[in-house]
């Protein structure tokens, strides 16, 4: 079976200033220079990304995105993304972090931006949105959240409170949820 491989990287700590996301071009340059030093060529790759806040002993996802036609460096710092991060940072305590899931070529190189979309990147984004919704019902994505928010399958998704029935427990054990 041929796999489409994505390699996860991070978390990378995002810059803050006065309780908000630091949007300055200097901070952007320094951030991506650090990422490049840790993983050469990663800033110019494509794939999926997760914006998260680390607080206490855990980390919580807040936004899942994908990039196919622009690099991580350009997509994750678009003005509307910076506003999203800033809104979350101002509303919640924690250290902002970025996780990058880079798409790889069959030879193991980072895939670069293309003019057309990628079915594998879109599929991964939707899977990540569903998983992140299980960790944080306050996930701020708008797209691809309707069904994961409204489906109720005991033992799998949106478990009702209380003790699981035997059949739901069996499903949860099978699916490791």
LINHU-V299334 format. One record per pair of residues at least 24 apart in sequence whose ideal C-beta (glycine too) atoms are under 7 Angstrom apart, sorted by the first residue. I is the first residue (numbers start at 1). J is the second residue. Records with the same first field share a line. If there is no record, write none. Layout:
BEGIN
I=J + J
END
This chain:
BEGIN
4=120
5=104
6=47 + 101 + 102 + 103 + 104 + 124
7=102 + 104
8=99 + 101
9=39 + 42 + 100 + 102
10=97 + 98 + 99 + 100
11=52 + 97 + 98 + 99
12=97 + 98
13=95 + 97
14=85 + 96 + 97 + 98
16=89 + 96
19=90
20=86 + 89 + 90
21=82 + 85 + 86 + 89 + 96
23=82
28=77
32=73
41=110
42=72 + 100 + 102 + 110
43=71 + 72 + 73
44=71 + 73 + 112
45=71 + 72 + 102 + 103 + 110 + 111 + 112
46=71 + 103 + 111 + 112 + 113 + 121
47=100 + 101 + 102 + 103 + 121
48=101 + 121 + 124 + 125 + 128
49=76 + 98 + 99 + 100 + 101
50=99 + 128 + 132
51=85 + 98
52=97 + 99
53=88 + 92 + 94 + 95 + 96
54=94 + 95 + 97
55=93 + 94
59=97
60=135 + 136
61=132 + 135 + 136 + 139
62=88 + 136 + 139 + 140
63=140 + 141
64=125 + 128 + 129 + 132 + 141
66=121 + 122 + 125
68=113 + 114 + 117 + 118 + 121
69=113 + 114 + 115
70=113
71=113
72=100
84=140
88=140
END
